[in-house]
Amino acid sequence: MKDKLLIVREVKAFIESLDEVLINLPRREVVLKERFKKDSYDLLELVYMANQVELKDRRIYQRQCLTKISMLDYYLEVCFKKKYMSEKQVLK
């Protein structure tokens, strides 16, 4: 399925690249791994929902997207600090 929205393509690409990185997380980080997956798929869902609603409601979904992005950024920061990911992987 071809997506017209650039943000949808970017979120999907992020999810795909995230799968490759999550394989390297230790087993003891199961919660972090699951939160990464859940929040990234939730972000994709929110992007689709924001595109389907009226403009005034769209702002609500955009704020929720920003919250999910902030959380994903925090998870990446945790992985970097614990040396589960290199700086190159985080910036990718």
C-alpha positions in Angstrom: 0.0 0.0 0.0 1.5 3.4 -1.1 1.2 6.1 1.5 1.0 9.7 0.4 1.9 11.3 3.7 5.6 11.7 4.3 5.2 11.3 8.0 3.5 7.9 7.6 6.4 6.7 5.4 8.9 8.0 8.0 7.2 6.3 10.9 7.0 3.0 9.1 10.8 3.3 8.2 11.5 4.0 11.9 9.6 0.9 13.0 11.4 -1.2 10.5 14.8 0.1 11.6 13.8 -0.3 15.2 13.2 -4.0 14.8 16.8 -4.5 13.7 18.1 -2.7 16.8 15.7 -4.3 19.3 17.1 -7.7 18.6 20.3 -6.6 20.3 18.7 -5.6 23.6 19.4 -8.0 26.5 16.6 -10.2 27.8 16.4 -8.3 31.0 15.2 -5.2 29.1 11.9 -6.9 28.0 9.9 -4.0 29.3 11.9 -1.4 27.4 11.7 -3.5 24.3 7.9 -3.9 24.6 7.4 -0.2 25.3 9.5 0.7 22.2 7.3 -1.5 20.0 4.0 -0.4 21.6 4.7 3.3 21.4 6.0 3.2 17.9 2.9 1.4 16.6 0.7 3.7 18.7 2.5 6.6 17.0 1.7 5.2 13.5 -1.9 4.8 14.6 -2.2 8.3 15.9 -0.7 9.7 12.6 -3.4 7.9 10.7 -6.1 9.1 13.0 -4.9 12.7 12.9 -5.2 12.6 9.1 -8.8 11.4 9.3 -10.4 14.0 11.6 -11.4 17.6 11.5 -8.8 20.3 12.0 -9.8 21.2 15.6 -9.6 17.5 16.6 -6.3 17.1 14.7 -4.5 19.2 17.2 -5.3 16.7 19.9 -3.8 13.8 17.9 -0.8 15.9 17.0 -0.1 16.5 20.7 -0.4 12.8 21.4 2.0 12.1 18.6 4.5 14.6 20.1 4.1 12.8 23.4 4.8 9.4 21.8 7.8 10.8 20.0 9.2 12.2 23.2 8.9 8.9 24.9 10.6 7.1 22.0 13.4 9.7 22.2 13.7 8.9 25.9 13.9 5.1 25.2 16.6 5.8 22.7 18.5 7.8 25.3 18.3 5.0 27.8 19.6 2.5 25.3 22.5 4.8 24.4 23.4 5.4 28.1 23.3 1.7 28.8 25.4 1.1 25.7 22.9 -1.1 24.0 23.0 1.2 21.0 25.8 3.2 19.4 25.5 6.9 18.7 25.2 6.1 15.0 22.2 3.8 15.6 20.5 6.4 17.7 20.9 9.1 15.2 19.8 6.9 12.3 
